[in-house]
Each structure stands twice: as C-alpha cells, then as structure tokens.
Amino acid sequence: MIECSFIGEVCTYLEFSRKTYHSAIAMLHYFLSKFQNLQLEHFQALGAAMVLIAAKIEETDLVTVENVAYWSERPEEDCNLMILFENHFMCGFDGSVPLTIVTTYEWFMMYHQLYAHSQISYNTSNMPIDDDVLRDMDIVIIESAFSRYSYSLLAAALFYRGFCNGNDVLLSRCTGYKKSQVANVELLIQDFRIKWKVGSLMNGTDTMETDEPQEERQWNQPPLALTVDELVCCL
C-alpha cells in the first residue's frame, strides 16, 4: 500500500491523468506477482518506474526518468534502479509480460460508454461519474483484499453501484456480469468505504478476509523469487 500511495502522490504532483495512475498500479501488481523479495528501500524506485512506463504510454507531454525520480527520497540512486526495473518489465518475464493491461478504470469507462449507448443521449458528458465512485475505484486498486478479483469484475461492481440503481438487466447488458457475480465485491467495497471514512485503516488492518469463493486474477507464470542483485545479473 505504501508504493501505491507514492504512485498516487507522483501522479498528482506531475498532473498525470487518472488513467495513468491506474495503469501504473496495474503494472505494479503485475511486477510484484512475478518479482518478489524486493528490499523496502527499492519500492519507491519500482513505483516510480511503473509511473514512468504508464506516463510514456498515456501522457502526451515528454516524461523523463529525472522528472519522476525527483519525487522519490533518493532521486539520484532511484534513477538507475528505475531504468533497471523499466528494462526488465519491458523485456518481459520469460516472455510472459502482457502487451497491454486493461485496468479497472478502462473497463469501467467501457461499461460507461455502453451505458451511454443504451440511453437516449449518446454523450457521456451528460452522465458524469460520481466522485464517490471514483474514490471507490481508487480503493479497489490499493487494498490487497481486492487483488483476488479480475479488473473487469471490479469495474462491473463499481458500475453497478454508480449507475444501475438495482437494475440487474442494465448490469448484464453493459458488463456481461450478473448481480450474483458482483454482489460480494459490492459488499466489500461498502465495507472498505466505511473503514476509510472512520480512518480505521491506520491501525494496520488493511485487509479483509472472506470465505466466499473468489475469482482469481490469473497471470501466465508463477512468481519469480529474485533479489535485485539477481535481477541485475539477468539483464
């Protein structure tokens, strides 16, 4: 969660889009699913590297390593690590890195567009996204309890909360999911929204266990338990 907060701060300082922020978080999740045992002092460099990659894809202005590393605690040292992490991510993990990662944000915006098409007006600007939904979207990409769900399912649950008003047919038409499939996620979002409001996450209990069967977010290969030194040797 620390590195997610850092990514959010960097994206805010550099005025990057929400899409860039979500892309960086998704890339971070993917990287950590493959590359474990990172030392704590390297997490900011990793987060900064994911912001750098996402910004190069999503932003129109020129983004450099120095621009992003400036906001870390060790900018000079992190520049070199960022390049290392970026190269390893872009070169792939034994060829298993996806060419694109469709984020929760992108799934949600697609559902939102389909919703607009189902209405009289096709202009999505007439159907603004509520700030509470955007905050919930940030919660689901930060909290580890949601990592077991696919991005498309998380987006469907957010869409149901924001636009369906209990209309199960609309949910199915726009997302392909049924109410029974998003119900557990919706309840989990509600629980975390309450926890965030009362500030109880400050006590360190930032996960919530559930006995319900979960939809796993599948990656292509098992994690690679490498150290940074071993990673350097791989390049």
C-alpha positions as CSV (number, residue, x, y, z in Angstrom):
1,M,0.0,0.0,0.0
2,I,3.0,2.3,0.6
3,E,4.1,2.2,-3.0
4,C,0.5,2.7,-4.2
5,S,0.4,5.9,-2.1
6,F,3.7,7.0,-3.6
7,I,2.4,6.4,-7.1
8,G,-0.7,8.5,-6.3
9,E,1.5,11.3,-5.0
10,V,3.7,11.4,-8.1
11,C,0.8,11.3,-10.5
12,T,-0.8,14.2,-8.5
13,Y,2.4,16.3,-8.5
14,L,3.0,15.8,-12.2
15,E,-0.7,16.3,-13.0
16,F,-1.0,12.9,-14.7
17,S,-4.4,11.5,-15.7
18,R,-6.3,9.0,-13.6
19,K,-5.8,6.5,-16.5
20,T,-2.0,6.8,-16.0
21,Y,-2.4,6.3,-12.3
22,H,-4.5,3.2,-12.7
23,S,-2.1,1.8,-15.4
24,A,0.9,2.3,-13.1
25,I,-0.9,0.5,-10.2
26,A,-1.8,-2.4,-12.6
27,M,1.8,-2.7,-13.8
28,L,3.0,-2.6,-10.2
29,H,0.6,-5.5,-9.3
30,Y,1.8,-7.5,-12.3
31,F,5.5,-6.8,-11.5
32,L,5.1,-7.9,-7.9
33,S,3.3,-11.0,-8.9
34,K,6.5,-12.0,-10.8
35,F,9.3,-10.4,-8.9
36,Q,9.4,-11.0,-5.1
37,N,11.7,-10.3,-2.2
38,L,12.4,-6.7,-3.0
39,Q,14.1,-4.7,-0.3
40,L,12.0,-2.0,1.2
41,E,14.2,0.8,0.0
42,H,13.7,-0.2,-3.6
43,F,9.9,0.1,-3.6
44,Q,9.8,3.8,-4.4
45,A,12.1,3.2,-7.4
46,L,9.8,0.4,-8.5
47,G,6.7,2.6,-8.1
48,A,8.4,5.4,-10.0
49,A,9.4,3.1,-12.8
50,M,5.8,1.9,-13.2
51,V,4.6,5.6,-13.3
52,L,7.3,6.3,-15.9
53,I,6.1,3.4,-18.2
54,A,2.5,4.3,-17.8
55,A,3.1,8.0,-18.5
56,K,5.1,7.2,-21.6
57,I,2.0,5.3,-22.9
58,E,-0.8,7.6,-21.6
59,E,0.6,11.1,-21.4
60,T,1.2,13.5,-24.3
61,D,4.0,15.5,-22.8
62,L,7.6,14.3,-22.6
63,V,8.3,12.4,-19.4
64,T,11.8,11.6,-18.3
65,V,13.3,9.4,-15.6
66,E,14.5,12.5,-13.8
67,N,11.0,14.1,-13.8
68,V,9.6,11.1,-12.0
69,A,12.6,10.3,-9.8
70,Y,12.6,13.8,-8.4
71,W,9.8,13.0,-6.1
72,S,11.4,10.0,-4.5
73,E,13.5,10.1,-1.3
74,R,16.7,9.1,-3.2
75,P,16.3,10.6,-6.7
76,E,19.9,10.0,-7.9
77,E,20.0,6.4,-6.8
78,D,16.5,5.7,-7.9
79,C,17.1,6.9,-11.5
80,N,19.4,3.9,-12.1
81,L,17.0,1.5,-10.4
82,M,14.1,2.9,-12.4
83,I,15.9,2.2,-15.6
84,L,16.7,-1.3,-14.4
85,F,13.0,-2.0,-13.5
86,E,11.7,-0.5,-16.7
87,N,14.0,-2.6,-18.8
88,H,13.1,-5.8,-17.0
89,F,9.4,-5.0,-17.3
90,M,9.5,-4.1,-21.0
91,C,11.7,-7.1,-21.8
92,G,9.3,-9.4,-20.1
93,F,9.4,-12.2,-17.6
94,D,10.4,-15.1,-19.7
95,G,8.2,-13.7,-22.5
96,S,5.1,-13.7,-20.3
97,V,4.5,-10.0,-19.8
98,P,1.2,-8.9,-21.5
99,L,1.4,-6.3,-24.3
100,T,-1.3,-4.4,-22.6
101,I,-3.0,-4.5,-19.2
102,V,-6.7,-3.3,-19.3
103,T,-7.1,-1.6,-16.0
104,T,-10.2,-1.3,-13.7
105,Y,-10.5,2.3,-14.9
106,E,-10.5,1.3,-18.6
107,W,-13.1,-1.5,-18.0
108,F,-15.3,1.0,-16.1
109,M,-15.1,3.6,-18.9
110,M,-16.0,1.0,-21.5
111,Y,-19.1,0.0,-19.4
112,H,-19.9,3.7,-19.0
113,Q,-19.8,4.1,-22.8
114,L,-22.0,1.1,-23.3
115,Y,-24.4,2.6,-20.8
116,A,-24.5,5.9,-22.7
117,H,-25.3,4.0,-25.9
118,S,-28.3,2.4,-24.1
119,Q,-29.7,5.9,-23.3
120,I,-31.4,8.5,-25.5
121,S,-28.3,10.7,-25.4
122,Y,-25.0,9.2,-26.6
123,N,-23.0,11.9,-25.0
124,T,-21.2,10.5,-21.9
125,S,-20.6,14.1,-20.7
126,N,-24.3,14.2,-19.8
127,M,-23.7,11.2,-17.5
128,P,-21.0,12.3,-15.1
129,I,-19.2,9.8,-12.9
130,D,-19.9,10.5,-9.2
131,D,-16.9,11.4,-7.1
132,D,-17.8,8.6,-4.7
133,V,-17.5,6.0,-7.5
134,L,-14.0,7.4,-8.4
135,R,-13.0,7.2,-4.8
136,D,-14.2,3.6,-4.6
137,M,-12.2,2.9,-7.8
138,D,-9.1,4.1,-6.0
139,I,-9.9,1.9,-3.0
140,V,-10.2,-1.3,-5.1
141,I,-6.8,-0.9,-6.7
142,I,-5.0,-0.1,-3.5
143,E,-6.4,-2.5,-1.0
144,S,-5.0,-6.1,-1.2
145,A,-8.4,-7.7,-0.4
146,F,-9.5,-6.8,-4.0
147,S,-6.4,-8.3,-5.7
148,R,-8.1,-11.7,-6.0
149,Y,-10.7,-10.3,-8.3
150,S,-10.3,-9.5,-12.0
151,Y,-10.2,-5.9,-13.1
152,S,-13.3,-6.4,-15.3
153,L,-15.3,-7.7,-12.3
154,L,-14.2,-4.9,-10.0
155,A,-15.3,-2.4,-12.7
156,A,-18.6,-4.1,-13.1
157,A,-19.2,-3.9,-9.3
158,L,-18.3,-0.2,-9.4
159,F,-20.6,0.3,-12.4
160,Y,-23.5,-1.4,-10.6
161,R,-23.0,0.9,-7.6
162,G,-22.8,4.1,-9.7
163,F,-25.3,3.7,-12.5
164,C,-27.6,0.7,-12.2
165,N,-29.7,1.6,-9.2
166,G,-30.7,-2.0,-8.7
167,N,-31.3,-2.6,-12.4
168,D,-29.8,-6.1,-12.9
169,V,-30.7,-6.2,-16.6
170,L,-28.7,-3.0,-17.2
171,L,-25.7,-4.5,-15.4
172,S,-25.8,-7.6,-17.5
173,R,-26.3,-5.7,-20.8
174,C,-23.4,-3.3,-20.2
175,T,-20.9,-5.6,-18.4
176,G,-21.9,-9.2,-19.1
177,Y,-21.9,-9.9,-15.4
178,K,-24.9,-10.9,-13.2
179,K,-25.8,-9.4,-9.9
180,S,-24.8,-12.5,-8.1
181,Q,-21.3,-12.2,-9.5
182,V,-20.7,-8.7,-8.3
183,A,-22.6,-8.9,-5.0
184,N,-19.6,-10.0,-2.9
185,V,-17.4,-7.3,-4.4
186,E,-20.0,-4.6,-3.9
187,L,-20.3,-5.5,-0.2
188,L,-16.5,-5.5,0.2
189,I,-16.4,-2.0,-1.4
190,Q,-19.0,-0.8,1.0
191,D,-17.1,-2.2,4.0
192,F,-13.9,-0.6,2.9
193,R,-15.6,2.7,2.2
194,I,-16.8,2.7,5.8
195,K,-13.3,1.8,7.1
196,W,-11.7,4.6,5.1
197,K,-14.2,7.1,6.4
198,V,-13.6,6.3,10.0
199,G,-9.8,6.0,9.5
200,S,-9.6,2.5,10.9
201,L,-7.1,1.5,8.3
202,M,-4.5,3.5,10.2
203,N,-4.2,0.6,12.7
204,G,-2.6,-1.6,10.2
205,T,-5.6,-3.9,9.4
206,D,-5.8,-3.1,5.8
207,T,-7.1,-6.4,4.5
208,M,-10.4,-8.2,5.0
209,E,-10.8,-11.9,4.8
210,T,-13.8,-13.6,3.3
211,D,-14.8,-17.3,3.0
212,E,-16.7,-16.7,-0.3
213,P,-15.2,-18.3,-3.4
214,Q,-13.2,-15.7,-5.3
215,E,-12.4,-15.1,-9.0
216,E,-8.6,-15.2,-9.2
217,R,-6.7,-12.7,-11.3
218,Q,-4.6,-15.1,-13.3
219,W,-1.1,-14.3,-14.7
220,N,0.7,-16.5,-17.1
221,Q,3.5,-17.9,-14.9
222,P,4.3,-18.3,-11.2
223,P,6.3,-15.5,-9.3
224,L,10.0,-15.2,-9.7
225,A,11.6,-15.0,-6.3
226,L,14.6,-12.9,-7.3
227,T,16.7,-10.3,-5.4
228,V,17.7,-7.0,-7.0
229,D,21.3,-8.3,-7.4
230,E,19.9,-11.4,-9.2
231,L,17.8,-9.2,-11.4
232,V,20.8,-7.2,-12.4
233,C,22.5,-10.4,-13.5
234,C,19.5,-11.3,-15.7
235,L,19.9,-8.1,-17.8
